[in-house]
Amino acid sequence: MAKNINSVSFTVLLVVLLMASTEILKSDAACFKFLGECGLVPFTGSNADCKACCEVKFGNLTVCAGRVESEGTPPVDHCHCYGTS
């Protein structure tokens, strides 16, 4: 039993190191700074539409994600723009 746990632990550690070395973790983890909102409220488009709106408003080099998120009660969709800096 202990031998199996050691094998699993080693495999998980290897996968995490591989992901860290290839910057897979960095790409999504770095995209957290809220830049602002874009478009009309309620926003009726998709996440892709939201990202396109954000790129026009804030510049495509600054924006790494645009997400349609619900706020308030009752929930109303807003387009939120996120960037790395």
N, CA, C and O atoms as a Maestro MAE file, in Angstrom:
{
 s_m_m2io_version
 :::
 2.0.0
}

f_m_ct {
 s_m_title
 :::
 protein
 m_atom[340] {
  # First column is atom index #
  i_m_mmod_type
  r_m_x_coord
  r_m_y_coord
  r_m_z_coord
  i_m_residue_number
  s_m_chain_name
  s_m_pdb_residue_name
  s_m_pdb_atom_name
  i_m_atomic_number
  :::
  1 25 0.820 -1.191 0.000 1 A "MET " " N  " 7
  2 3 0.000 0.000 0.000 1 A "MET " " CA " 6
  3 2 0.868 1.262 0.000 1 A "MET " " C  " 6
  4 15 0.615 2.191 -0.766 1 A "MET " " O  " 8
  5 25 1.876 1.293 0.846 2 A "ALA " " N  " 7
  6 3 2.751 2.460 0.916 2 A "ALA " " CA " 6
  7 2 3.509 2.654 -0.392 2 A "ALA " " C  " 6
  8 15 3.786 3.784 -0.794 2 A "ALA " " O  " 8
  9 25 3.840 1.555 -1.049 3 A "LYS " " N  " 7
  10 3 4.554 1.639 -2.323 3 A "LYS " " CA " 6
  11 2 3.672 2.322 -3.375 3 A "LYS " " C  " 6
  12 15 4.168 3.113 -4.178 3 A "LYS " " O  " 8
  13 25 2.359 2.017 -3.375 4 A "ASN " " N  " 7
  14 3 1.439 2.636 -4.329 4 A "ASN " " CA " 6
  15 2 1.279 4.126 -4.064 4 A "ASN " " C  " 6
  16 15 1.221 4.925 -4.999 4 A "ASN " " O  " 8
  17 25 1.209 4.498 -2.792 5 A "ILE " " N  " 7
  18 3 1.070 5.911 -2.438 5 A "ILE " " CA " 6
  19 2 2.306 6.684 -2.862 5 A "ILE " " C  " 6
  20 15 2.192 7.800 -3.367 5 A "ILE " " O  " 8
  21 25 3.490 6.107 -2.664 6 A "ASN " " N  " 7
  22 3 4.726 6.760 -3.091 6 A "ASN " " CA " 6
  23 2 4.761 6.935 -4.600 6 A "ASN " " C  " 6
  24 15 5.216 7.970 -5.087 6 A "ASN " " O  " 8
  25 25 4.297 5.958 -5.341 7 A "SER " " N  " 7
  26 3 4.274 6.050 -6.800 7 A "SER " " CA " 6
  27 2 3.332 7.154 -7.257 7 A "SER " " C  " 6
  28 15 3.660 7.927 -8.157 7 A "SER " " O  " 8
  29 25 2.171 7.225 -6.640 8 A "VAL " " N  " 7
  30 3 1.201 8.262 -6.997 8 A "VAL " " CA " 6
  31 2 1.750 9.641 -6.646 8 A "VAL " " C  " 6
  32 15 1.626 10.573 -7.440 8 A "VAL " " O  " 8
  33 25 2.345 9.781 -5.483 9 A "SER " " N  " 7
  34 3 2.913 11.065 -5.070 9 A "SER " " CA " 6
  35 2 4.005 11.515 -6.022 9 A "SER " " C  " 6
  36 15 4.065 12.688 -6.389 9 A "SER " " O  " 8
  37 25 4.858 10.603 -6.420 10 A "PHE " " N  " 7
  38 3 5.930 10.924 -7.352 10 A "PHE " " CA " 6
  39 2 5.360 11.342 -8.699 10 A "PHE " " C  " 6
  40 15 5.854 12.294 -9.303 10 A "PHE " " O  " 8
  41 25 4.342 10.658 -9.178 11 A "THR " " N  " 7
  42 3 3.734 10.981 -10.465 11 A "THR " " CA " 6
  43 2 3.081 12.360 -10.438 11 A "THR " " C  " 6
  44 15 3.222 13.137 -11.382 11 A "THR " " O  " 8
  45 25 2.367 12.662 -9.356 12 A "VAL " " N  " 7
  46 3 1.736 13.974 -9.226 12 A "VAL " " CA " 6
  47 2 2.790 15.067 -9.183 12 A "VAL " " C  " 6
  48 15 2.631 16.099 -9.835 12 A "VAL " " O  " 8
  49 25 3.843 14.866 -8.444 13 A "LEU " " N  " 7
  50 3 4.929 15.833 -8.360 13 A "LEU " " CA " 6
  51 2 5.557 16.052 -9.730 13 A "LEU " " C  " 6
  52 15 5.850 17.190 -10.098 13 A "LEU " " O  " 8
  53 25 5.765 15.001 -10.476 14 A "LEU " " N  " 7
  54 3 6.339 15.095 -11.817 14 A "LEU " " CA " 6
  55 2 5.445 15.906 -12.749 14 A "LEU " " C  " 6
  56 15 5.938 16.736 -13.512 14 A "LEU " " O  " 8
  57 25 4.134 15.675 -12.693 15 A "VAL " " N  " 7
  58 3 3.198 16.413 -13.541 15 A "VAL " " CA " 6
  59 2 3.185 17.898 -13.174 15 A "VAL " " C  " 6
  60 15 3.165 18.755 -14.059 15 A "VAL " " O  " 8
  61 25 3.196 18.204 -11.885 16 A "VAL " " N  " 7
  62 3 3.200 19.609 -11.446 16 A "VAL " " CA " 6
  63 2 4.482 20.302 -11.901 16 A "VAL " " C  " 6
  64 15 4.430 21.437 -12.374 16 A "VAL " " O  " 8
  65 25 5.604 19.657 -11.769 17 A "LEU " " N  " 7
  66 3 6.870 20.244 -12.222 17 A "LEU " " CA " 6
  67 2 6.883 20.459 -13.728 17 A "LEU " " C  " 6
  68 15 7.403 21.468 -14.206 17 A "LEU " " O  " 8
  69 25 6.319 19.526 -14.476 18 A "LEU " " N  " 7
  70 3 6.239 19.664 -15.923 18 A "LEU " " CA " 6
  71 2 5.364 20.861 -16.297 18 A "LEU " " C  " 6
  72 15 5.718 21.645 -17.178 18 A "LEU " " O  " 8
  73 25 4.221 20.994 -15.623 19 A "MET " " N  " 7
  74 3 3.330 22.118 -15.913 19 A "MET " " CA " 6
  75 2 3.990 23.449 -15.564 19 A "MET " " C  " 6
  76 15 3.849 24.425 -16.300 19 A "MET " " O  " 8
  77 25 4.694 23.489 -14.464 20 A "ALA " " N  " 7
  78 3 5.363 24.725 -14.045 20 A "ALA " " CA " 6
  79 2 6.490 25.093 -15.000 20 A "ALA " " C  " 6
  80 15 6.685 26.271 -15.302 20 A "ALA " " O  " 8
  81 25 7.216 24.123 -15.467 21 A "SER " " N  " 7
  82 3 8.347 24.409 -16.344 21 A "SER " " CA " 6
  83 2 7.903 24.836 -17.738 21 A "SER " " C  " 6
  84 15 8.643 25.540 -18.425 21 A "SER " " O  " 8
  85 25 6.717 24.428 -18.169 22 A "THR " " N  " 7
  86 3 6.234 24.822 -19.497 22 A "THR " " CA " 6
  87 2 5.313 26.036 -19.432 22 A "THR " " C  " 6
  88 15 4.743 26.426 -20.452 22 A "THR " " O  " 8
  89 25 5.155 26.639 -18.259 23 A "GLU " " N  " 7
  90 3 4.360 27.833 -18.015 23 A "GLU " " CA " 6
  91 2 2.884 27.643 -18.327 23 A "GLU " " C  " 6
  92 15 2.196 28.611 -18.652 23 A "GLU " " O  " 8
  93 25 2.385 26.420 -18.235 24 A "ILE " " N  " 7
  94 3 0.959 26.177 -18.413 24 A "ILE " " CA " 6
  95 2 0.185 26.838 -17.282 24 A "ILE " " C  " 6
  96 15 -0.878 27.416 -17.512 24 A "ILE " " O  " 8
  97 25 0.706 26.759 -16.067 25 A "LEU " " N  " 7
  98 3 0.035 27.355 -14.922 25 A "LEU " " CA " 6
  99 2 0.046 28.880 -14.991 25 A "LEU " " C  " 6
  100 15 -0.910 29.528 -14.567 25 A "LEU " " O  " 8
  101 25 1.106 29.442 -15.513 26 A "LYS " " N  " 7
  102 3 1.278 30.890 -15.523 26 A "LYS " " CA " 6
  103 2 0.263 31.585 -16.424 26 A "LYS " " C  " 6
  104 15 -0.171 32.693 -16.111 26 A "LYS " " O  " 8
  105 25 -0.122 30.968 -17.522 27 A "SER " " N  " 7
  106 3 -0.973 31.631 -18.493 27 A "SER " " CA " 6
  107 2 -2.330 32.026 -17.910 27 A "SER " " C  " 6
  108 15 -2.762 33.162 -18.109 27 A "SER " " O  " 8
  109 25 -3.014 31.133 -17.202 28 A "ASP " " N  " 7
  110 3 -4.300 31.465 -16.612 28 A "ASP " " CA " 6
  111 2 -4.157 32.119 -15.254 28 A "ASP " " C  " 6
  112 15 -4.988 32.946 -14.880 28 A "ASP " " O  " 8
  113 25 -3.142 31.776 -14.522 29 A "ALA " " N  " 7
  114 3 -2.975 32.316 -13.179 29 A "ALA " " CA " 6
  115 2 -2.629 33.801 -13.228 29 A "ALA " " C  " 6
  116 15 -2.972 34.538 -12.303 29 A "ALA " " O  " 8
  117 25 -1.961 34.253 -14.277 30 A "ALA " " N  " 7
  118 3 -1.557 35.644 -14.369 30 A "ALA " " CA " 6
  119 2 -2.703 36.554 -14.785 30 A "ALA " " C  " 6
  120 15 -2.597 37.772 -14.647 30 A "ALA " " O  " 8
  121 25 -3.779 36.000 -15.282 31 A "CYS " " N  " 7
  122 3 -4.896 36.790 -15.792 31 A "CYS " " CA " 6
  123 2 -5.922 37.008 -14.687 31 A "CYS " " C  " 6
  124 15 -6.951 36.333 -14.647 31 A "CYS " " O  " 8
  125 25 -5.640 37.957 -13.787 32 A "PHE " " N  " 7
  126 3 -6.534 38.147 -12.654 32 A "PHE " " CA " 6
  127 2 -6.880 39.609 -12.381 32 A "PHE " " C  " 6
  128 15 -7.802 39.867 -11.608 32 A "PHE " " O  " 8
  129 25 -6.192 40.568 -12.973 33 A "LYS " " N  " 7
  130 3 -6.432 41.972 -12.661 33 A "LYS " " CA " 6
  131 2 -7.679 42.474 -13.385 33 A "LYS " " C  " 6
  132 15 -7.760 42.409 -14.612 33 A "LYS " " O  " 8
  133 25 -8.637 42.967 -12.631 34 A "PHE " " N  " 7
  134 3 -9.876 43.505 -13.191 34 A "PHE " " CA " 6
  135 2 -9.593 44.858 -13.826 34 A "PHE " " C  " 6
  136 15 -9.137 45.786 -13.157 34 A "PHE " " O  " 8
  137 25 -9.867 44.961 -15.127 35 A "LEU " " N  " 7
  138 3 -9.615 46.207 -15.848 35 A "LEU " " CA " 6
  139 2 -10.849 47.099 -15.884 35 A "LEU " " C  " 6
  140 15 -10.737 48.325 -15.873 35 A "LEU " " O  " 8
  141 25 -12.019 46.486 -15.926 36 A "GLY " " N  " 7
  142 3 -13.253 47.253 -15.990 36 A "GLY " " CA " 6
  143 2 -14.331 46.486 -16.722 36 A "GLY " " C  " 6
  144 15 -14.162 45.311 -17.046 36 A "GLY " " O  " 8
  145 25 -15.446 47.161 -16.982 37 A "GLU " " N  " 7
  146 3 -16.557 46.553 -17.695 37 A "GLU " " CA " 6
  147 2 -16.598 47.077 -19.118 37 A "GLU " " C  " 6
  148 15 -16.027 48.121 -19.432 37 A "GLU " " O  " 8
  149 25 -17.285 46.330 -19.974 38 A "CYS " " N  " 7
  150 3 -17.385 46.705 -21.371 38 A "CYS " " CA " 6
  151 2 -18.784 46.353 -21.871 38 A "CYS " " C  " 6
  152 15 -19.372 45.364 -21.431 38 A "CYS " " O  " 8
  153 25 -19.308 47.145 -22.774 39 A "GLY " " N  " 7
  154 3 -20.580 46.832 -23.410 39 A "GLY " " CA " 6
  155 2 -21.783 47.257 -22.598 39 A "GLY " " C  " 6
  156 15 -21.668 47.869 -21.536 39 A "GLY " " O  " 8
  157 25 -22.937 46.913 -23.133 40 A "LEU " " N  " 7
  158 3 -24.202 47.269 -22.511 40 A "LEU " " CA " 6
  159 2 -24.526 46.357 -21.339 40 A "LEU " " C  " 6
  160 15 -24.033 45.232 -21.253 40 A "LEU " " O  " 8
  161 25 -25.362 46.858 -20.441 41 A "VAL " " N  " 7
  162 3 -25.854 46.050 -19.324 41 A "VAL " " CA " 6
  163 2 -27.351 45.920 -19.515 41 A "VAL " " C  " 6
  164 15 -28.013 46.955 -19.594 41 A "VAL " " O  " 8
  165 25 -27.935 44.749 -19.594 42 A "PRO " " N  " 7
  166 3 -27.269 43.446 -19.498 42 A "PRO " " CA " 6
  167 2 -26.510 43.104 -20.775 42 A "PRO " " C  " 6
  168 15 -26.934 43.453 -21.877 42 A "PRO " " O  " 8
  169 25 -25.392 42.421 -20.611 43 A "PHE " " N  " 7
  170 3 -24.576 41.987 -21.744 43 A "PHE " " CA " 6
  171 2 -25.177 40.699 -22.285 43 A "PHE " " C  " 6
  172 15 -25.325 39.725 -21.546 43 A "PHE " " O  " 8
  173 25 -25.521 40.684 -23.553 44 A "THR " " N  " 7
  174 3 -26.227 39.530 -24.133 44 A "THR " " CA " 6
  175 2 -25.324 38.629 -24.964 44 A "THR " " C  " 6
  176 15 -25.793 37.625 -25.498 44 A "THR " " O  " 8
  177 25 -24.049 38.957 -25.087 45 A "GLY " " N  " 7
  178 3 -23.138 38.159 -25.909 45 A "GLY " " CA " 6
  179 2 -22.468 37.042 -25.134 45 A "GLY " " C  " 6
  180 15 -22.767 36.802 -23.964 45 A "GLY " " O  " 8
  181 25 -21.553 36.364 -25.816 46 A "SER " " N  " 7
  182 3 -20.799 35.251 -25.235 46 A "SER " " CA " 6
  183 2 -19.495 35.771 -24.627 46 A "SER " " C  " 6
  184 15 -19.209 36.966 -24.682 46 A "SER " " O  " 8
  185 25 -18.710 34.860 -24.046 47 A "ASN " " N  " 7
  186 3 -17.390 35.231 -23.523 47 A "ASN " " CA " 6
  187 2 -16.476 35.731 -24.642 47 A "ASN " " C  " 6
  188 15 -15.667 36.633 -24.426 47 A "ASN " " O  " 8
  189 25 -16.604 35.145 -25.844 48 A "ALA " " N  " 7
  190 3 -15.791 35.584 -26.979 48 A "ALA " " CA " 6
  191 2 -16.167 37.010 -27.383 48 A "ALA " " C  " 6
  192 15 -15.292 37.820 -27.688 48 A "ALA " " O  " 8
  193 25 -17.464 37.317 -27.386 49 A "ASP " " N  " 7
  194 3 -17.912 38.682 -27.685 49 A "ASP " " CA " 6
  195 2 -17.406 39.655 -26.630 49 A "ASP " " C  " 6
  196 15 -17.002 40.775 -26.944 49 A "ASP " " O  " 8
  197 25 -17.432 39.221 -25.391 50 A "CYS " " N  " 7
  198 3 -16.966 40.044 -24.280 50 A "CYS " " CA " 6
  199 2 -15.475 40.345 -24.428 50 A "CYS " " C  " 6
  200 15 -15.052 41.487 -24.249 50 A "CYS " " O  " 8
  201 25 -14.689 39.337 -24.749 51 A "LYS " " N  " 7
  202 3 -13.248 39.548 -24.907 51 A "LYS " " CA " 6
  203 2 -12.956 40.491 -26.059 51 A "LYS " " C  " 6
  204 15 -12.063 41.333 -25.963 51 A "LYS " " O  " 8
  205 25 -13.709 40.356 -27.157 52 A "ALA " " N  " 7
  206 3 -13.524 41.260 -28.303 52 A "ALA " " CA " 6
  207 2 -13.837 42.700 -27.914 52 A "ALA " " C  " 6
  208 15 -13.121 43.620 -28.310 52 A "ALA " " O  " 8
  209 25 -14.898 42.903 -27.143 53 A "CYS " " N  " 7
  210 3 -15.251 44.235 -26.658 53 A "CYS " " CA " 6
  211 2 -14.138 44.795 -25.775 53 A "CYS " " C  " 6
  212 15 -13.772 45.964 -25.899 53 A "CYS " " O  " 8
  213 25 -13.607 43.966 -24.892 54 A "CYS " " N  " 7
  214 3 -12.529 44.383 -23.989 54 A "CYS " " CA " 6
  215 2 -11.271 44.767 -24.764 54 A "CYS " " C  " 6
  216 15 -10.600 45.739 -24.419 54 A "CYS " " O  " 8
  217 25 -10.953 44.010 -25.804 55 A "GLU " " N  " 7
  218 3 -9.759 44.297 -26.596 55 A "GLU " " CA " 6
  219 2 -9.882 45.634 -27.313 55 A "GLU " " C  " 6
  220 15 -8.894 46.353 -27.457 55 A "GLU " " O  " 8
  221 25 -11.088 45.975 -27.765 56 A "VAL " " N  " 7
  222 3 -11.302 47.271 -28.408 56 A "VAL " " CA " 6
  223 2 -11.167 48.396 -27.380 56 A "VAL " " C  " 6
  224 15 -10.561 49.430 -27.663 56 A "VAL " " O  " 8
  225 25 -11.725 48.196 -26.204 57 A "LYS " " N  " 7
  226 3 -11.732 49.247 -25.186 57 A "LYS " " CA " 6
  227 2 -10.379 49.445 -24.505 57 A "LYS " " C  " 6
  228 15 -9.958 50.583 -24.298 57 A "LYS " " O  " 8
  229 25 -9.687 48.347 -24.152 58 A "PHE " " N  " 7
  230 3 -8.455 48.440 -23.363 58 A "PHE " " CA " 6
  231 2 -7.187 48.106 -24.147 58 A "PHE " " C  " 6
  232 15 -6.084 48.309 -23.638 58 A "PHE " " O  " 8
  233 25 -7.318 47.604 -25.361 59 A "GLY " " N  " 7
  234 3 -6.153 47.207 -26.159 59 A "GLY " " CA " 6
  235 2 -5.906 45.721 -26.060 59 A "GLY " " C  " 6
  236 15 -5.950 45.147 -24.972 59 A "GLY " " O  " 8
  237 25 -5.644 45.092 -27.202 60 A "ASN " " N  " 7
  238 3 -5.523 43.627 -27.212 60 A "ASN " " CA " 6
  239 2 -4.262 43.119 -26.527 60 A "ASN " " C  " 6
  240 15 -4.196 41.936 -26.194 60 A "ASN " " O  " 8
  241 25 -3.267 43.957 -26.304 61 A "LEU " " N  " 7
  242 3 -2.070 43.501 -25.585 61 A "LEU " " CA " 6
  243 2 -2.304 43.480 -24.072 61 A "LEU " " C  " 6
  244 15 -1.657 42.714 -23.359 61 A "LEU " " O  " 8
  245 25 -3.210 44.302 -23.587 62 A "THR " " N  " 7
  246 3 -3.487 44.388 -22.151 62 A "THR " " CA " 6
  247 2 -4.455 43.311 -21.695 62 A "THR " " C  " 6
  248 15 -4.324 42.795 -20.585 62 A "THR " " O  " 8
  249 25 -5.429 42.959 -22.537 63 A "VAL " " N  " 7
  250 3 -6.519 42.054 -22.153 63 A "VAL " " CA " 6
  251 2 -6.113 40.605 -22.380 63 A "VAL " " C  " 6
  252 15 -5.610 40.251 -23.446 63 A "VAL " " O  " 8
  253 25 -6.337 39.770 -21.370 64 A "CYS " " N  " 7
  254 3 -6.101 38.336 -21.555 64 A "CYS " " CA " 6
  255 2 -7.385 37.525 -21.414 64 A "CYS " " C  " 6
  256 15 -7.402 36.341 -21.750 64 A "CYS " " O  " 8
  257 25 -8.479 38.153 -20.916 65 A "ALA " " N  " 7
  258 3 -9.748 37.438 -20.811 65 A "ALA " " CA " 6
  259 2 -10.901 38.427 -20.709 65 A "ALA " " C  " 6
  260 15 -10.772 39.520 -20.158 65 A "ALA " " O  " 8
  261 25 -12.014 38.008 -21.252 66 A "GLY " " N  " 7
  262 3 -13.268 38.726 -21.102 66 A "GLY " " CA " 6
  263 2 -14.311 37.706 -20.691 66 A "GLY " " C  " 6
  264 15 -14.517 36.711 -21.386 66 A "GLY " " O  " 8
  265 25 -14.969 37.942 -19.571 67 A "ARG " " N  " 7
  266 3 -15.911 36.943 -19.059 67 A "ARG " " CA " 6
  267 2 -17.260 37.586 -18.778 67 A "ARG " " C  " 6
  268 15 -17.345 38.668 -18.196 67 A "ARG " " O  " 8
  269 25 -18.315 36.894 -19.207 68 A "VAL " " N  " 7
  270 3 -19.671 37.334 -18.884 68 A "VAL " " CA " 6
  271 2 -20.001 36.774 -17.505 68 A "VAL " " C  " 6
  272 15 -20.052 35.560 -17.311 68 A "VAL " " O  " 8
  273 25 -20.226 37.679 -16.549 69 A "GLU " " N  " 7
  274 3 -20.484 37.275 -15.166 69 A "GLU " " CA " 6
  275 2 -21.757 37.946 -14.669 69 A "GLU " " C  " 6
  276 15 -22.054 39.087 -15.024 69 A "GLU " " O  " 8
  277 25 -22.502 37.220 -13.842 70 A "SER " " N  " 7
  278 3 -23.752 37.736 -13.295 70 A "SER " " CA " 6
  279 2 -23.499 38.475 -11.992 70 A "SER " " C  " 6
  280 15 -22.709 38.035 -11.156 70 A "SER " " O  " 8
  281 25 -24.187 39.620 -11.827 71 A "GLU " " N  " 7
  282 3 -24.075 40.418 -10.613 71 A "GLU " " CA " 6
  283 2 -25.460 40.809 -10.135 71 A "GLU " " C  " 6
  284 15 -26.385 40.961 -10.933 71 A "GLU " " O  " 8
  285 25 -25.593 40.969 -8.839 72 A "GLY " " N  " 7
  286 3 -26.798 41.530 -8.256 72 A "GLY " " CA " 6
  287 2 -27.919 40.539 -8.050 72 A "GLY " " C  " 6
  288 15 -27.810 39.351 -8.353 72 A "GLY " " O  " 8
  289 25 -29.029 41.093 -7.506 73 A "THR " " N  " 7
  290 3 -30.235 40.308 -7.293 73 A "THR " " CA " 6
  291 2 -31.390 41.114 -7.843 73 A "THR " " C  " 6
  292 15 -31.670 42.181 -7.297 73 A "THR " " O  " 8
  293 25 -32.064 40.693 -8.857 74 A "PRO " " N  " 7
  294 3 -31.856 39.475 -9.641 74 A "PRO " " CA " 6
  295 2 -30.571 39.579 -10.466 74 A "PRO " " C  " 6
  296 15 -30.119 40.681 -10.777 74 A "PRO " " O  " 8
  297 25 -29.987 38.437 -10.819 75 A "PRO " " N  " 7
  298 3 -28.714 38.452 -11.542 75 A "PRO " " CA " 6
  299 2 -28.830 39.115 -12.921 75 A "PRO " " C  " 6
  300 15 -29.743 38.829 -13.696 75 A "PRO " " O  " 8
  301 25 -27.882 40.000 -13.194 76 A "VAL " " N  " 7
  302 3 -27.788 40.685 -14.480 76 A "VAL " " CA " 6
  303 2 -26.389 40.435 -15.025 76 A "VAL " " C  " 6
  304 15 -25.402 40.596 -14.308 76 A "VAL " " O  " 8
  305 25 -26.301 40.037 -16.306 77 A "ASP " " N  " 7
  306 3 -25.001 39.746 -16.920 77 A "ASP " " CA " 6
  307 2 -24.227 41.018 -17.247 77 A "ASP " " C  " 6
  308 15 -24.770 41.982 -17.786 77 A "ASP " " O  " 8
  309 25 -22.940 40.989 -16.903 78 A "HIS " " N  " 7
  310 3 -22.012 42.082 -17.197 78 A "HIS " " CA " 6
  311 2 -20.811 41.482 -17.903 78 A "HIS " " C  " 6
  312 15 -20.465 40.323 -17.674 78 A "HIS " " O  " 8
  313 25 -20.169 42.272 -18.765 79 A "CYS " " N  " 7
  314 3 -18.928 41.856 -19.414 79 A "CYS " " CA " 6
  315 2 -17.771 42.429 -18.597 79 A "CYS " " C  " 6
  316 15 -17.600 43.646 -18.527 79 A "CYS " " O  " 8
  317 25 -16.982 41.556 -17.984 80 A "HIS " " N  " 7
  318 3 -15.836 41.964 -17.173 80 A "HIS " " CA " 6
  319 2 -14.543 41.675 -17.925 80 A "HIS " " C  " 6
  320 15 -14.363 40.593 -18.484 80 A "HIS " " O  " 8
  321 25 -13.658 42.645 -17.930 81 A "CYS " " N  " 7
  322 3 -12.384 42.527 -18.628 81 A "CYS " " CA " 6
  323 2 -11.259 42.294 -17.618 81 A "CYS " " C  " 6
  324 15 -11.199 42.942 -16.573 81 A "CYS " " O  " 8
  325 25 -10.370 41.355 -17.951 82 A "TYR " " N  " 7
  326 3 -9.247 41.014 -17.068 82 A "TYR " " CA " 6
  327 2 -7.938 41.095 -17.856 82 A "TYR " " C  " 6
  328 15 -7.890 40.782 -19.045 82 A "TYR " " O  " 8
  329 25 -6.886 41.519 -17.167 83 A "GLY " " N  " 7
  330 3 -5.582 41.623 -17.789 83 A "GLY " " CA " 6
  331 2 -4.475 41.181 -16.841 83 A "GLY " " C  " 6
  332 15 -4.720 40.767 -15.708 83 A "GLY " " O  " 8
  333 25 -3.262 41.283 -17.340 84 A "THR " " N  " 7
  334 3 -2.117 40.831 -16.554 84 A "THR " " CA " 6
  335 2 -1.412 41.988 -15.863 84 A "THR " " C  " 6
  336 15 -0.655 41.769 -14.918 84 A "THR " " O  " 8
  337 25 -1.645 43.208 -16.315 85 A "SER " " N  " 7
  338 3 -0.949 44.338 -15.676 85 A "SER " " CA " 6
  339 2 -1.859 45.523 -15.519 85 A "SER " " C  " 6
  340 15 -1.440 46.559 -15.002 85 A "SER " " O  " 8
  :::
 }
 m_bond[339] {
  # First column is bond index #
  i_m_from
  i_m_to
  i_m_order
  :::
  1 1 2 1
  2 2 3 1
  3 3 4 2
  4 3 5 1
  5 5 6 1
  6 6 7 1
  7 7 8 2
  8 7 9 1
  9 9 10 1
  10 10 11 1
  11 11 12 2
  12 11 13 1
  13 13 14 1
  14 14 15 1
  15 15 16 2
  16 15 17 1
  17 17 18 1
  18 18 19 1
  19 19 20 2
  20 19 21 1
  21 21 22 1
  22 22 23 1
  23 23 24 2
  24 23 25 1
  25 25 26 1
  26 26 27 1
  27 27 28 2
  28 27 29 1
  29 29 30 1
  30 30 31 1
  31 31 32 2
  32 31 33 1
  33 33 34 1
  34 34 35 1
  35 35 36 2
  36 35 37 1
  37 37 38 1
  38 38 39 1
  39 39 40 2
  40 39 41 1
  41 41 42 1
  42 42 43 1
  43 43 44 2
  44 43 45 1
  45 45 46 1
  46 46 47 1
  47 47 48 2
  48 47 49 1
  49 49 50 1
  50 50 51 1
  51 51 52 2
  52 51 53 1
  53 53 54 1
  54 54 55 1
  55 55 56 2
  56 55 57 1
  57 57 58 1
  58 58 59 1
  59 59 60 2
  60 59 61 1
  61 61 62 1
  62 62 63 1
  63 63 64 2
  64 63 65 1
  65 65 66 1
  66 66 67 1
  67 67 68 2
  68 67 69 1
  69 69 70 1
  70 70 71 1
  71 71 72 2
  72 71 73 1
  73 73 74 1
  74 74 75 1
  75 75 76 2
  76 75 77 1
  77 77 78 1
  78 78 79 1
  79 79 80 2
  80 79 81 1
  81 81 82 1
  82 82 83 1
  83 83 84 2
  84 83 85 1
  85 85 86 1
  86 86 87 1
  87 87 88 2
  88 87 89 1
  89 89 90 1
  90 90 91 1
  91 91 92 2
  92 91 93 1
  93 93 94 1
  94 94 95 1
  95 95 96 2
  96 95 97 1
  97 97 98 1
  98 98 99 1
  99 99 100 2
  100 99 101 1
  101 101 102 1
  102 102 103 1
  103 103 104 2
  104 103 105 1
  105 105 106 1
  106 106 107 1
  107 107 108 2
  108 107 109 1
  109 109 110 1
  110 110 111 1
  111 111 112 2
  112 111 113 1
  113 113 114 1
  114 114 115 1
  115 115 116 2
  116 115 117 1
  117 117 118 1
  118 118 119 1
  119 119 120 2
  120 119 121 1
  121 121 122 1
  122 122 123 1
  123 123 124 2
  124 123 125 1
  125 125 126 1
  126 126 127 1
  127 127 128 2
  128 127 129 1
  129 129 130 1
  130 130 131 1
  131 131 132 2
  132 131 133 1
  133 133 134 1
  134 134 135 1
  135 135 136 2
  136 135 137 1
  137 137 138 1
  138 138 139 1
  139 139 140 2
  140 139 141 1
  141 141 142 1
  142 142 143 1
  143 143 144 2
  144 143 145 1
  145 145 146 1
  146 146 147 1
  147 147 148 2
  148 147 149 1
  149 149 150 1
  150 150 151 1
  151 151 152 2
  152 151 153 1
  153 153 154 1
  154 154 155 1
  155 155 156 2
  156 155 157 1
  157 157 158 1
  158 158 159 1
  159 159 160 2
  160 159 161 1
  161 161 162 1
  162 162 163 1
  163 163 164 2
  164 163 165 1
  165 165 166 1
  166 166 167 1
  167 167 168 2
  168 167 169 1
  169 169 170 1
  170 170 171 1
  171 171 172 2
  172 171 173 1
  173 173 174 1
  174 174 175 1
  175 175 176 2
  176 175 177 1
  177 177 178 1
  178 178 179 1
  179 179 180 2
  180 179 181 1
  181 181 182 1
  182 182 183 1
  183 183 184 2
  184 183 185 1
  185 185 186 1
  186 186 187 1
  187 187 188 2
  188 187 189 1
  189 189 190 1
  190 190 191 1
  191 191 192 2
  192 191 193 1
  193 193 194 1
  194 194 195 1
  195 195 196 2
  196 195 197 1
  197 197 198 1
  198 198 199 1
  199 199 200 2
  200 199 201 1
  201 201 202 1
  202 202 203 1
  203 203 204 2
  204 203 205 1
  205 205 206 1
  206 206 207 1
  207 207 208 2
  208 207 209 1
  209 209 210 1
  210 210 211 1
  211 211 212 2
  212 211 213 1
  213 213 214 1
  214 214 215 1
  215 215 216 2
  216 215 217 1
  217 217 218 1
  218 218 219 1
  219 219 220 2
  220 219 221 1
  221 221 222 1
  222 222 223 1
  223 223 224 2
  224 223 225 1
  225 225 226 1
  226 226 227 1
  227 227 228 2
  228 227 229 1
  229 229 230 1
  230 230 231 1
  231 231 232 2
  232 231 233 1
  233 233 234 1
  234 234 235 1
  235 235 236 2
  236 235 237 1
  237 237 238 1
  238 238 239 1
  239 239 240 2
  240 239 241 1
  241 241 242 1
  242 242 243 1
  243 243 244 2
  244 243 245 1
  245 245 246 1
  246 246 247 1
  247 247 248 2
  248 247 249 1
  249 249 250 1
  250 250 251 1
  251 251 252 2
  252 251 253 1
  253 253 254 1
  254 254 255 1
  255 255 256 2
  256 255 257 1
  257 257 258 1
  258 258 259 1
  259 259 260 2
  260 259 261 1
  261 261 262 1
  262 262 263 1
  263 263 264 2
  264 263 265 1
  265 265 266 1
  266 266 267 1
  267 267 268 2
  268 267 269 1
  269 269 270 1
  270 270 271 1
  271 271 272 2
  272 271 273 1
  273 273 274 1
  274 274 275 1
  275 275 276 2
  276 275 277 1
  277 277 278 1
  278 278 279 1
  279 279 280 2
  280 279 281 1
  281 281 282 1
  282 282 283 1
  283 283 284 2
  284 283 285 1
  285 285 286 1
  286 286 287 1
  287 287 288 2
  288 287 289 1
  289 289 290 1
  290 290 291 1
  291 291 292 2
  292 291 293 1
  293 293 294 1
  294 294 295 1
  295 295 296 2
  296 295 297 1
  297 297 298 1
  298 298 299 1
  299 299 300 2
  300 299 301 1
  301 301 302 1
  302 302 303 1
  303 303 304 2
  304 303 305 1
  305 305 306 1
  306 306 307 1
  307 307 308 2
  308 307 309 1
  309 309 310 1
  310 310 311 1
  311 311 312 2
  312 311 313 1
  313 313 314 1
  314 314 315 1
  315 315 316 2
  316 315 317 1
  317 317 318 1
  318 318 319 1
  319 319 320 2
  320 319 321 1
  321 321 322 1
  322 322 323 1
  323 323 324 2
  324 323 325 1
  325 325 326 1
  326 326 327 1
  327 327 328 2
  328 327 329 1
  329 329 330 1
  330 330 331 1
  331 331 332 2
  332 331 333 1
  333 333 334 1
  334 334 335 1
  335 335 336 2
  336 335 337 1
  337 337 338 1
  338 338 339 1
  339 339 340 2
  :::
 }
}
